[in-house]
Amino acid sequence: MSDPRRLSGTEPATAVRRDALARLDACREAGVEPCLATVLASDDPGARAFMDRKHDRCAEVGIDTRRVDLPAEAPAERVYRTVEELGADPAVTALFVQVPLPEHVEEAAVRARVPPEKDVDCFAHANVGRLVAGDPRVRPVTSLAVDRLLSAHGVAVAGRDAVVVGRTTVIGTPLAHLLCRRDATVTVCHSRTEELGAKTRSADLLVTAAGTPGLVDGSMVSAGVVVVDVSANRVAEGVVGDVDADSVGETASAMTPVPGGVGPLTMASLLHNVVAVSAPESVSNGLS
Ligand code: NAP
């Protein structure tokens, strides 16, 4: 088979960013200055680097940010209070909480403290409910990124057999939901899935978000599959996805690069969501 088509996220990300900036101008003209607050409770250098990128992208376009990084052992009450205080601060228009949270911090208690109207990643309970009901106030940034990537490259979804590897509430589950709403037939795999290869070989469209380098190799995919690798795993050689690009590339018809695939679109989608939740209704119409 010839080389797979490269599903780059760079060009679509530029378009999303341009649109977000136009809305940002309109937002400011309407008298609202967006401000993104983030909360991280982790010692993981990867999570901190990912948070750096969020703040860098906002700084590049002059969006104010506030950042609270807590150690992984911070008491749960401190995490809850931080989210509550930022949520209640009138200067903060957008709020993002990094997951996974440490085990002693109850995710549900944090979700309950994120004001739905400031929620940039569909984390608040009410927003998750609206997403599932098909009336989203805001969509999770990573699924928004994958949706735009597929659309930008004209990848057909309706009627296809889609397999999603990973089921977290912020990535795998909303992705499965998105693909189902776009009329794919969706299988969700996770760490307890037996015979993963049998499931992935059934895919016309394979989306991986397992955070495990080399999880999927060429023996686990069928000819012509379209592969979207969401993962960004830090290894000694740099950043890699879950898919062994060399062997899978011999069989796939199209693949995202890592880096340069979903990642740039996720950052652009974050900007989009920051503006969307910050803007008055007249500006945010059609954004979410
Ligand atoms: P996570 O919390 O570790 O979750 C991994 C998911 O994959 C879980 O659902 C897990 O199953 C499943 N899984 C793990 N090992 C598996 C295996 N051997 N077979 C099948 N399923 C397996 O990771 P995450 O926070 O969701 O992040 C996943 C990846 O996405 C990471 O590489 C992260 O850096 C990347 N990421 C990328 C972007 C982007 O924009 N490109 C944005 C955010 C995150 P269980 O539920 O059973 O544990």
Boltz pocket constraint, residues with backbone or C-beta under 6 A from the ligand:
constraints:
  - pocket:
      binder: B
      contacts: [[A, 99], [A, 100], [A, 142], [A, 145], [A, 165], [A, 166], [A, 167], [A, 168], [A, 171], [A, 172], [A, 189], [A, 190], [A, 191], [A, 192], [A, 193], [A, 196], [A, 209], [A, 210], [A, 211], [A, 212], [A, 215], [A, 229], [A, 230], [A, 231], [A, 232], [A, 233], [A, 240], [A, 262], [A, 263], [A, 266], [A, 267]]
      max_distance: 6.0
